[in-house]
Amino acid sequence: MRLRPPEWPLPRPDAIHHIVEDFLTDWTAPNAHVLPLRRFLENCLSTDLRNFFAESCFLFAFTHQKLPPSCQQGYVRMQGLVGSQELRHHAVQAGLLQDYT
């Protein structure tokens, strides 16, 4: 910004997120700060920024064409699904895995 010409105007923003701040602000308050900011960013980015459990990502992978970023970063890269006997049984019944037992 320091290197821009003095007459250069700043671009007009497409969206604005206003927040109240003072030295008593609790920035971790879920309903007062985190949720409105997340919704603002989701609207700007046109994506879902919530975090999901591995089971939810598994369901998203088979029912949606586009996965949320948290599923793309964790589950799809083999980092989010913790195997269990129950999950393996469901996968075998659905024809997704072969039963080697």
Residue, then its C-alpha position, 0 to 999 in steps of 0.5 A: m500500500r505504501l508504494r501505490p500512487p497517491e491518487w490510486p483509489l482503493p477497490r470497492p469491496d463486494a462484501i463487508h464484515h463488521i465486528v465489535e472489538d474492545f479489550l473485553t472482547d472474547w474472540t472465541a465466543p461461538n455465536a458472537h464472533v466465530l459463527p458470523l465470521r464463518r458464515f461471511l467467509e462461506n458466503c464469499l468463498s461459496t463453500d462449506l467451512r465446517n469441520f466434519f467427522a470421518e463418517s460424515c466425509f465418507l457419506f459426502a464422498f458417496t452422495h455429493q459431487k463436491l466435498p467440503p474443504s475439511c473432507q478434502q484435506g483430511y479424509v480424501r488424503m487418507q487421514g480422517l477415516v479410522g477403521s473399525q469392525e462395524l465400519r468394515h462390516h458396512a463397507v463389505q455389505a455395501g460391496l465397497l470392500q471384499d471380505y478377506t476374513 
